[in-house]
Amino acid sequence: MATTTVDEQWEQVWLPRWPLASDDLAAGIYRMARPSALGVRYIEVNPQAISNLLVVDCDHPDAAMRAVWDRHDWLPNAIVENPDNGHAHAVWALEAAIPRTEYAHRKPIAYAAAVTEGLRRSVDGDASYAGLITKNPEHPAWNTTWCTDHLYRLAELDTHLDAAGLMPAPSWRRTRRRNPVGLGRNCAIFETARTWAYRDARRIRQRHEYPTAEDSADLHAVIASTVEALNAGYSEPLPAREAAGIAASIHRWITHRFYGWIDSHTVNEATFSTIQSYRGHKGAGKARPRARRAASITDWEA
C-alpha cells in the first residue's frame, strides 16, 4: 500500500456505512455516518451482515513486534498501536467477505472463528476481545503501520498457522471455552441453540399429526427466546439483528430439512416398527434354545 494515501488504504478494506463508533468507550458507542466515524478513535470492525476483517487485540508492550515476527508471508494488513503503552490491534483483510445473515452457511463462520483463534495465539492476544470495535487507523491518537495490501483467503492463513502449530485442533469447536468471543460467539450460540431446538421441535410436533403454521410460529418463538437468552450472557452480545438471523437460520433448517419435523408421524411409526422388530428378533433368539431343549427331551423320552 506504499503508493496510496492512508485514507485510500483503509477505504479498500473497511466496509461499514453506518458503523458503531466512539471517542470514549466508557461513555458508550453509537451509530454514525461513515465520514463522521472516520474522525473518532474507535470504530466498528465489520458491517452487521458480513465479516471481511479479522482483528486480534494484543495487550503487550511489544505488540507491534509480535504481529510481524517470523511471518513474512502472512503479515497483518495493518497494526494500530497505542503509543502510550505499546498495545495494538492487528488486522488481517480477507479476499472474500464471510456472510453472517440468516441465510449464511455456518461452516465458513466457524472456519473464520478458528483462523481468528490461531491469529490470536500467534501474538498471545487477548482471549476476551469481542472483535466488535477496533482502533481507528486514521485517527492521530494511534500509530498505524501498513504492512501489506495483500488480501488473504482463510485457507491461506490456515496453512501458515498450521505450519507454525497455531491452528486450534478440530476438537476446538466442541471444547472451546464457555464464553467465546468474536466470531466464536456466533458459532457457540448457533451450536447450543440448534441442539436445544431439536428437542423443542419434537415436543411441539407431538401436538398434531402433521406440522401446522401455528406449530412453526411457536417453534420460531422458542428458538428466538433461546438465542436471545444465550446472547445476553455475553459481556458484549451480538447485535440484535445478527442474533435474530441465527434464530431464523435454525428455524428454517428444522422446518425444511429436519425429517423429525417434516414427517414426524412417519418417523414415529418407523421408530415403533423398528423397536417392535428388534424385540421380536430378540425374543425369537431366546425362544429357539427352549424349543431345541424341549425337542431333545421328547426324543430322549421316545
N, C-alpha and C positions, 0 to 999 in steps of 0.2 A: 504493500500500500504506500510505498515511498513516493509515488508520483501523484498522489491525491492529497487534498486537504483533510484535516481532521474531521470536518463536517461530512465530507463525502465518504470517508472511511466508515463512519458509524451509520450513515444512511444506507449503506449497502447491506448491512446485516440486522439492523434494528427495525422491527416492523410495527409495533403498536401505534394506532392512530389516536386513541384516547387512553393513554396509559395512566395507571396509578403513579403518583409522584409526590415528593415531599422534600422540603429543605430540612425538616427536623422530624425524624421518625417518631420521637416521643410525643409529638403534637398531632400525630395521625397522618394517614396517607389519603389522597383524594384524586379523583379522576380529573384530568385537564387535557386541553388540546395539545397535540404533539409539539407545536412550536413553543408553547409555554413550558411544557415538561422538559424540553431540552435545556432550559435555563436553571433547573433546580438540581440539588445534589443527588437525590435518589430517584430512580425511575423503575417502572415495571420491566421485568426481563423480556417476557413474551406476550403476545396477544392472548386473549382468552381462549381462542379456538385452536391455536397451533403452538408448537414449540420449535424454534429453529436455532436457539442459543442454549448451550449447556454451560452453566456457571457454577463454579465452586468458590467457597469462601475460605481463605487461608489466613488464620489468625496467628501468624508468626512474624517476627520482625524481619525475617529474610524471605518473605512470601514471594517476592518477585524472582529471586534466585531459584526457589523451589519450583516455580512454574516453568522455568526454561531449562532447568538442569537435565542433561542427558536425554533430550528428546528432540533431536534435530528435525525429525520428520513428522512430529505431531505437536508443534508449538501451539500455544493458545493464540487466537487471533488478537486478543487484547489483554493487557494486565492493567488494572486500575488500582493504584496504590494510594493508601493514606500516608502522606509524608510525615505525619506526626508519630506513627508507631510502626510503619512498615507493613501493616496488614493490607491484604489486597484481594480483589476478585479477579479470577482468571476466566476468560470467556472463550469458548470454542463455538464457531459458527458452522451450521450444518448445510450441506449441499441441498438437501430436500427437507422441508419442514415436516414435522410429525403432527397429524391432526389429533385433536383432543375433543372433538364434538361427540354427540351421542351416536353418530354413525361411524366413528373411528374404530379401527381394529385395535384390540388390546395388546397384541404381541409387540408391535413397534413401540408402544408406550413403555411396556415392561423392558424391552431391549434398551431403550434410551435411558431408563432408570438405572439399569445395570451398568451401562457405559459411564453414566454420570458418577455412580458409586466408585468405579475404577479410577476416574479422573480425580475424585476426592481423595482416594487413597494415595494417589501419586504425589500429592502435595501435603498429605496429612491434614486435610482440610476439616472444617467444622462440620461434624456429623449432624448438627441440629439446624443447619442453614436451610431455610424453606425454599429457596430458589424463586421467590416471588419478586423481590426488589433487589436491584444492584446499584452500585455506584455509577453515576453518570460519567462516562469517559470524557465528555465535552466540558464538564464543569471545572473551573480553575482550582477548586479545592483539592483535586486529586492529581497525582502524577500518572499519566496514561502512556503506556508503551504499546505501540502497534507492532506486532511480531511478524504476521503473515497475512496475506489476503486469500490464502487457500481455504476453500470450503470443504468440510470433511463429510465423509459418509460414516454412518455408525459402524459398519463393518471394518472400515479402515482404522478407526480409533480402537475398535475391539482387538484387531490384530496386534497393534503396538502395545496395548495394555496387557494382552495375554502373554506376549513375548517377555514382558517385564514382570510377569507374575502378579499383576494388579487387578485383573478382572475377577469379580466375585464368581464363586463356583455356581454351577447350575442350581444347586440346592439353596442358594442365597434367596431366591424368590420365595421359598417356603419358610426359611428360617430367619429372615430379616428381623430387625428389632421391632418392638411393639409399636414404636412411634416413628415410622418412616417419614421422610420429608421430600421436598421437591417433587419430581415425577413419581417417586416412590409412594407418595400419599395417594395419588390417583390409582396406582396398581393395588395398594393394600385395601383401599375402600372397595374397589371393584371386586377383588377376590373374596373378601369377607362377606360383603352384601350378596354376592352371587350364590355363595354356599347356603346362606340363610334363605335366600329367595326360593330355592328348590323345595325346601321344607314347607315354606308358606304356600307355594304353588300347589303342592299335594294336598294340603289342608283345605284350601279354598276350592279345589276341584272336586272334593267329596260332596259338595252341595248338590250338584246336578250331574246327570249322565254325560252331558257334553257341555263345554265351556260356554258361558254367556257373556254379553257385553258388561254386565254388572260384575261378574267374576273378574274379568280383565281389569276393570277400573279399580276394584278392590285390591287386586294384586299390585297394580302400579302404586296405589297409595301406601301399601305396606312397604314396598321396596323403597319408595321415596323417603318414607319416615326412617327406615333403617340407614340409608345413605346419609341423611341429614344428621342423625344421631352420631354416626361414626365420624363424620366430617367435623362436627362440633367438638370432638375430643382432641383436636389438634390445636396447638398454640397459634398456628397460622393456617386456618382452614382454607380449603379450595374455594374459589369464587362460587357463588350460588348457582350460576349458570352451568359451570362445569360439573358440579355435584348433581344437578338435575339431569345433565347429559348422561352421567353414569347410570342413574336410575332408569332412564329411558332405554339405554342400551341393554341393560339386564332384562327389563320387561319385554322388549322387542324379541330378544333371543328366546326367552321362555315361551312366549305366546306363539312364536312362529317355528321354533326348531325343537323345543323340548317335547319328546314323544309322550311323556307323562302328562303334559297339559293338552296337547293336540288331540290325543285319543286315549284319554285316561281309562275309559270304560274297557277298551280292548286290552290295554296294558294290564288292568286288574284281572280280567278274565284269563289272559295268558299266564299271568303270575300264579293265579289259583290253579290252573290246569297243570302247570309245571310242578307246583308243590304236591298236588294230588298224585301226579305221575311218579314223582320221586318217592312218595310214601308207599305207593303201590309196589314199586320195584323193591323197596327196602323190605316191605312185608313179605313179598314173594320170596326173597332171598332167605328169610328166616323160616318160611313155611316148607321149603324144599327139604332141608335136613330132617324135619319132623316126618314128612311123608316117606322119605327113604328109610328112616328108622322103623316106622310102622310097617312098611312093606317087608323089611328084613325080619321083623318079629313074626309076621304072618307066614313067611316062607319057612322059618325055623320050626314053628308050631306044626306046619304041614309035614 
